[in-house]
């Protein structure tokens, strides 16, 4: 599916757990920027699309509220006094577009609707916004934003129409310290956030805004992204411009638990599957999306034990043999449908076997985990 505009921002609609739905933000200097609501009709294999205008500027990052289907945040750039500033804001989509069941109107006849601005996050008092992350299990009222060298915790109040800065911290040190990305951990009662800045990964306690751990030189070059294992509380994946994906145990940060070296250019994105944490998705400037099976460091290192009723005796014997030794980590599939840098990959929040990838030329591709592997994991 081609959006027709350049794009680098993608998120599943996190609060939507029934319909398969992604939000994509465009990045165009010439035209009004847009948010495309992409609905995938699984049974008929059709993609439906609705377009919302985002007139504030080109979108660098997008994230959806975990609690409210209609609410999302964007980081976008705008020009002011011939300087380009990256700002962040929280928006609401029109009521009738909130849930993913409606029929898509014919693109040509309908006029695009506009997002409603709920509130700005601090426009630029703290510098350029790199990303905005929601508290994962929360009521959609807590947000962390990363701006230059500041990490800012916001409380959204009164139906998100105003944002109050609850607490903040700054990176101290030489040079131009700047955050590139961050993720909120789903563990520890949602009191931890991890951030990437230059080649360093840091953990923060959101209650005191103090640093918990620091992994210096986590990558040989800039760290682009990170993600937490949803099922193992100390495990964290990171990726970056050294073409590597690394897996860390934050209790012992001297070296990574595992390193993947499958990409041949910068790795922009790494995402754990929400249900099956051995499945890890990465997207890179080598135009490829790679699905890896990191089973040795997953929460089920021996695979699933198989039920007797499922298989015949002869197979039963074989599968018992197999389940005693850990499965090997491997690349499950490499997807080559993109012709440009893949800036974003993400799993659907409604179907654990389905994921989307987005390349800079505006091509969005929806794929699913190979069926054979799915059944191997489930059975």
Rosetta blueprint (number, residue, H / E / L):
1 X L
2 X E
3 X L
4 X L
5 X L
6 X L
7 X E
8 X E
9 X E
10 X E
11 X E
12 X E
13 X L
14 X L
15 X L
16 X L
17 X L
18 X L
19 X L
20 X E
21 X E
22 X E
23 X E
24 X E
25 X E
26 X E
27 X L
28 X L
29 X L
30 X L
31 X L
32 X L
33 X E
34 X E
35 X E
36 X E
37 X E
38 X E
39 X E
40 X E
41 X E
42 X L
43 X L
44 X L
45 X L
46 X E
47 X E
48 X E
49 X E
50 X E
51 X E
52 X E
53 X E
54 X E
55 X L
56 X L
57 X L
58 X E
59 X E
60 X E
61 X E
62 X E
63 X E
64 X E
65 X L
66 X L
67 X L
68 X L
69 X L
70 X L
71 X E
72 X E
73 X E
74 X E
75 X E
76 X E
77 X E
78 X E
79 X E
80 X E
81 X L
82 X L
83 X E
84 X E
85 X E
86 X E
87 X E
88 X E
89 X E
90 X E
91 X E
92 X E
93 X L
94 X L
95 X H
96 X H
97 X H
98 X L
99 X L
100 X L
101 X L
102 X L
103 X L
104 X L
105 X L
106 X L
107 X L
108 X L
109 X L
110 X L
111 X L
112 X L
113 X E
114 X E
115 X L
116 X E
117 X E
118 X E
119 X E
120 X E
121 X L
122 X L
123 X L
124 X L
125 X L
126 X L
127 X L
128 X L
129 X E
130 X E
131 X E
132 X E
133 X E
134 X E
135 X L
136 X L
137 X L
138 X L
139 X L
140 X L
141 X L
142 X E
143 X E
144 X E
145 X E
146 X E
147 X E
148 X L
149 X L
150 X E
151 X E
152 X E
153 X E
154 X E
155 X E
156 X E
157 X E
158 X L
159 X L
160 X L
161 X L
162 X E
163 X E
164 X E
165 X E
166 X E
167 X E
168 X E
169 X E
170 X E
171 X L
172 X L
173 X L
174 X L
175 X L
176 X L
177 X L
178 X L
179 X E
180 X E
181 X E
182 X E
183 X E
184 X E
185 X L
186 X L
187 X L
188 X H
189 X H
190 X H
191 X L
192 X E
193 X E
194 X E
195 X E
196 X E
197 X E
198 X L
199 X L
200 X E
201 X E
202 X E
203 X E
204 X E
205 X E
206 X L
207 X L
208 X L
209 X L
210 X E
211 X E
212 X E
213 X E
214 X E
215 X E
216 X L
217 X L
218 X L
219 X L
220 X L
221 X L
222 X L
223 X E
224 X E
225 X E
226 X E
227 X E
228 X E
229 X L
230 X L
231 X L
232 X L
233 X L
234 X L
235 X E
236 X E
237 X E
238 X E
239 X E
240 X E
241 X L
242 X L
243 X L
244 X L
245 X E
246 X E
247 X E
248 X E
249 X E
250 X L
251 X L
252 X E
253 X L
254 X L
255 X L
256 X L
257 X L
258 X E
259 X E
260 X E
261 X L
262 X L
263 X L
264 X L
265 X L
266 X L
267 X E
268 X E
269 X E
270 X E
271 X E
272 X E
273 X L
274 X L
275 X L
276 X L
277 X L
278 X L
279 X E
280 X E
281 X E
282 X E
283 X E
284 X E
285 X L
286 X L
287 X L
288 X L
289 X E
290 X E
291 X E
292 X E
293 X E
294 X L
295 X H
296 X H
297 X H
298 X L
299 X L
300 X L
301 X L
302 X L
303 X L
304 X L
305 X L
306 X L
307 X L
308 X H
309 X H
310 X H
311 X L
312 X L
313 X H
314 X H
315 X H
316 X H
317 X H
318 X H
319 X H
320 X H
321 X H
322 X H
323 X H
324 X H
325 X L
326 X L
327 X L
328 X L
329 X L
330 X E
331 X E
332 X E
333 X E
334 X E
335 X E
336 X L
337 X L
338 X L
339 X L
340 X L
341 X L
342 X E
343 X E
344 X E
345 X E
346 X E
347 X E
348 X L
349 X L
350 X L
351 X L
352 X L
353 X L
354 X E
355 X E
356 X E
357 X E
358 X E
359 X E
360 X L
361 X L
362 X L
363 X E
364 X E
365 X E
366 X E
367 X E
368 X E
369 X L
370 X L
371 X H
372 X H
373 X H
374 X H
375 X H
376 X H
377 X H
378 X H
379 X L
